[in-house]
């Protein structure tokens, strides 16, 4: 008689398989979207995204404070920021380290970063407009950082982070349910089913590293967000987002517009959200 295979929670391969399965079961994986469309989307929202991140200063301050407290960065550090966007972390880091290499495939995100850096008098940020998969770094950085980057979604991409670092890695990702409330509510209205994904949950990378014998430093941040955003900006943002997954016909446009009109006070929408993030840092094996 065949018996069930025993699950070994200290087997790194178990967590590698679980992470891969989580990615395959994600709502985002079930609808094929080519990477070019994602890059076009991120480029289309580069300016509004930069403004939005200004409302997340608490998270930024806590991340930077932790990196300093744990000795992961110093004045001579060279840092790689994977999926830098418009410089959410690259800009404050540049004031504290020697160089920040800002990697992002969306050129307009890097344009926004470069313009902001110029305005702040920062000349030590090096923009790299390429996909993470196209890189081949080997022990080139003192710290390799990825914050909510879609590039880090498997053991293979995590190991690539480690290969790029000569000292430390830091991964900032989800530690609870998906934190994008508006996207999730609209997803259910448009597709008629709830959005589901655990592909970016800290469970998988943390337990994979733990099973390998590493002991990552894991911290959590809970953040309440409340700010106002123009009605038309939000409508444009989510129309650009959902057109990657579905035909953006008049019916779907109406759903998106009505959703935000119901939340609006005149031409502005008050955005409220509760977010829980995890910050996982570890020293790479020599």
Secondary structure as UniProt FT lines:
FT   TURN            9..10
FT   HELIX           12..25
FT   HELIX           27..30
FT   HELIX           35..44
FT   HELIX           46..53
FT   HELIX           54..56
FT   HELIX           57..69
FT   TURN            70..71
FT   TURN            75..76
FT   STRAND          78..82
FT   TURN            85..89
FT   HELIX           90..94
FT   TURN            95..96
FT   STRAND          99..103
FT   HELIX           107..119
FT   TURN            120..121
FT   STRAND          125..128
FT   HELIX           132..134
FT   STRAND          141..147
FT   TURN            150..151
FT   HELIX           155..164
FT   STRAND          165..174
FT   HELIX           181..191
FT   TURN            199..200
FT   HELIX           202..211
FT   TURN            212..213
FT   STRAND          217..230
FT   HELIX           231..242
FT   TURN            243..245
FT   HELIX           250..263
FT   STRAND          264..265
FT   TURN            266..267
FT   STRAND          268..283
//
